[in-house]
Amino acid sequence: MGDATAFTVKIYDPVLQTVTPVAGEEGVAGFGNGTGTGAHFNTIRDIVVTSTDTILVSDAGNNRIRQVTLAGVVTTVAGNGLAASTNGVALASSVNRPSGLALDGDDVLYIGEFNSGMIRKLSGNLLTTIAGNVPGYADNVDPVVGQLFSAEGLDFVAPNLYSSDGNAGGDEPFHRIRRTVIAAD
């Protein structure tokens, strides 16, 4: 589980009913790859676990996607730290306050961006925009032309990617579940 206010990633064991810290320094926000308490996060919004038991974290305060092994080793897999939305090689590209995360059956990662109204796709080492272009509300046959206000939560049920399109804490009336059909590569 990701603890947004403690800036840590923890594992819950339902059998023993225990919570074990894996990475991050309790109560200390920051940025840093490393192991255990030597790694730092800033506002964890969501986590997903891949088929190989790797934990992927939306580190919103650092504008990055982080990877955590069960041994607590933290590395950055996408985002250069800038609050923008650029496509390209994952570590050279930017993500804008990543929020909701979802994985498809091939462990391709989908990222909802809180500030941009975009949904991004991380496949291998390539980060691309698959839906949205500016915050707003507009349906379109082409998902990149369509608009989302704030992609706050994601879920993938093949071939559909569902997003909770929220209002980012504002007064806007954007409270919808949106569906994007993901075409096979």
Helices and strands as residue ranges (DSSP letters): E 2-3, E 8-13, E 18-23, E 34-35, G 36-38, E 44-49, E 55-59, G 60-62, E 64-68, E 73-78, E 88-89, E 98-103, E 109-113, E 119-123, E 126-131, E 151-157, E 160-165, E 176-181
